[in-house]
Amino acid sequence: MVSNARAIISNQIALPLGCLKMNRIIVWLNSSQCDIDIDVSVFSLYNLKTKNLPVGTERLYWNIEKLIEFEQELAEIDSLYKADILRICRRLIDRYGT
């Protein structure tokens, strides 16, 4: 979780992929009875908003004009959630990082 939070903040992973990965980590931690004392719901909210947009290598199979439309939609979603995502990533690093 900390490693992924660092990757999101440093742009080593694209925000949509980083949030998908973070959600999988959070689900796994919750299923393992690990308690996360930070509200991480922003990752699932972001994923809900972007669930119909192509991410990762899947983007290579889309028509470029349609992909450009998706980019505009993604930019709008990012403008709503990115600051909160970065803040939560920082809190995760500060709380659980070494």
N, C-alpha and C positions, 0 to 999 in steps of 0.2 A: 504494500500500500504506500509506504513512504517512497520507495523507488519510483513508483508510478507518479506520485505527486510531484516528485522532483522533475521527472520527465515532462510532465504537463507544464510546469512553471518555466522550464528551460527550453520549451518548444522542441524537445527531442522526440516528442510524439504529437501528432496532430490532435487538436482538442476533441474531435468526435471519437477517435480511436482511444484516446486516453480516458475519456469518460466511460466508454463501453468497457474497457479493461477495469477501470475502478469499480464499476458496478458489479462485475463478476467477482472481483476480490471481496467486496463488501458482502455479497450474497454468501460466498464461501465462509467468510469470517463469522457471519451471523449463524450459519448452519453448524459451525464448529463451537457454538456457544461463546465466542469471543465478544466481549463487550466493547463497543466503540462509543466513547463518551462525547463525541462531536457529531453534530447534525450533518450527515452526509447526503441528505435527500436531494440536494441540488444536482447530483450526478444522475439520479434516476429521472428527475424533471427534465434535464437537458436531453437525456436519451429518448424520452417520450416525444419531445419536440423534433428530434432529428431522425426518428426511427424510419421514416420513409425516404430519407436521403441516402444516396450511395456514399459509402466511406471506404477507405483503403483501396486495395487493388480492384475492387468491384467497379470503381470509377472508370477504369480503363475500357470497360465494355459499353459505356454509355455514349450516345451521340454528344459531340462536343457542345453543340448549341444548347441541348437540354442540360448538360453539366454546368454550363455557365449560368443558366437559370437557377439551378440548385445552389450554386455558389452564392448568388444574391440572397436566396432564402436562408442559407447557412449563416451568412454575415449578419442578417437581422437577428437570428436566434443567438448567435455569439454575442452580439451587442447587449442582449438582455441578461445573459448568464455568465459570461466569461469572468467578470470581476468577482462575482461570488464564488465561482469555481476556484479561481486563483487564491482567494482568501482562505477557503477551506483547505486547499492543498497546503498552504503555508501553515495553517493550524495543525494539520496532520503531521507535517514534518517537525514542527516545534514540539508537539506532544509525544510522538512515537519515534522520531528519528534519534540517531545518536551523534 
